[in-house]
Amino acid sequence: MTNLVIDIGNTATKIGVFSNHILTKHWTVTEPIEQIVTDLLHQTQFDYSIVASVRKDNLNELESILKAHTQYISFSAIQSIPINNQYASPATLGADRLAGVIAAQHLFPNTNVLVIDLGTCITYDLLTKQNEYLGGAISPGIAMKFKALHHYTAKLPLIPETTPTDTNIIGNNTTNAMRAGIIMGTFYEVKGFIEAYQLLYPALKVILSGGDANLLQHHLKKSIFAHQIFLEPHLVLKGLNTAIQYQHAS
């Protein structure tokens, strides 16, 4: 079974091609994707397609294209998922968060798992070993923090989003002080959440995903949590594909 999976995020769109559960190709794009998808559909025969979006974009054109060439699944309309969703307001739950938890269940069944997506925002999502999704937390992402410091002050510069992994906790100039505050501050935030969840849910595994996952993994791998940390850059894509597989089997 060959599937086309599309994750429309806040700042970019990720496209994945799956052969059953294997991700064979993937792209990250920022431009409108209708033409990209049209070209791809002319090159490859897909069985299923699925789209998840956290934006308010009108998806009618994209969905029409996919419906004409594949068995299209709207992730927002999926009723059957392989987890027990205990979120109090499921209608407001971001598609990326739900897809990430579905992927976590597939990767680590019957396990307490904390999914941390380090993107535009940082999201924390907990799946228990009883297969219950309980919710989590949302905070500003690293790039958002840098932009906020620049926007809401008179003199602090806008630092490029590319940030070094060897950030020192003591900044010896303004730029390094900002990096110390934001990067190391985010590290301690993430570390604190892991500690808090671990006390409530022992034997916790932690999956890092999102654009800043590599940066935070560098620091977390030097912590006492090193054996618990798993980097999965394509977690949302894999969760969406798992949703297709589950829908197909049900």
Order of alpha helices (4+ residues) and beta strands (2+ residues): beta-beta-beta-alpha-beta-alpha-beta-beta-alpha-beta-beta-beta-alpha-alpha-alpha-beta-alpha-beta-alpha
